[in-house]
Amino acid sequence: MKEVLDKYASLLYDLFLYDVEVYSQGWIYAWILIPALCYTVFFVIKWVVLTLPIWLPGKILLNEIEKLVKSAKKTTKQK
């Protein structure tokens, strides 16, 4: 399991370094920043997908806790 997590972290790090390299190139800031804006949209979508295994379980857990709290409040109000 540790090997998988290490490889995943290494992949994220390498991809982040690639993105920094892309943003460091001069062509991305040409033509009224249109390439930079397009790459930024791609960057955000890419990182949402890449980090999905990290933040999705927490989001699901928080939604379930919120549902339980709401149902508990509803049950308390009905009594």
Residue, then its C-alpha position, 0 to 999 in steps of 0.5 A: m500500500k505504501e508503494v502505491l501511495d508513494k507512486y501516486a505522490s510522485l506522479l502528482y509531484d511530477l505533473f505539478l512540476y510539468d505545469v510549472e514548466v508550462y507556466s514558465q514558458g513565454w508563449i503561454y502569455a502571448w495573444i492577450l493571455i488566451p493560452a494562459l487562460c485556456y491552460t488554467v481551465f485545463f489545469v483546474i479540471k486536471w487537478v480536480v480529477l487527479t486529486l479526486p481520491i484524496w478529497l472525494p471520500g472526505k466530501i462523501l463523509l461530510n455529506e453523510i454526517e450533514k444528512l444525519v444531523k439534519s434528520a436528527k434535528k428534524t426528529t427532535k422538532q417533531k417530538 
